[in-house]
Amino acid sequence: MCKIKEVFSKKFEPYRITIDEREVFVGNKKKIPQGEWVIRFIIEEDDKGVYLEYYGMNSRSIHMHGRIYTDGQEQMLDVLKEYIAYRPNVPGDRERGTQEFERYNAKVINMLKEKQLL
């Protein structure tokens, strides 16, 4: 039994966002703009089986990214960072933090664009 719909719907239940069982087929790509959320998902398959991978963003800067497999297991994945972390009392740490922030976000953006999730 496929649990993708159940897990996805439960995760986004507070926002009244759900998917239909008919949408769970390999190759499907969809964008769900609802309320404060924009969620994009794709259905693919790897060595663990069929999965739905989603990236969701809402207007309050909340990002969620994960994979849900047919057995219901969910794997949380990287999201874009929204701020630069650094120690202001350490000389050069702001620059280091900025470079790390930019490298990390560029990597995540490229991956999300490749998967058409951004």
DAVEN-V828227 format. One record per pair of residues at least 24 apart in sequence whose C-alpha atoms are under 7 Angstrom apart, sorted by the first residue. I is the first residue (numbers start at 1). GAP is how many residues later the second one is. If there is no record, write none. Layout:
i: <I;I>
gap: <GAP;GAP>
This chain:
i: <2;2;3;3;3;4;4;4;4;4;7;40;41;55;78;79;80;80;81>
gap: <68;69;67;68;69;48;64;65;66;68;65;77;76;62;30;29;25;28;24>
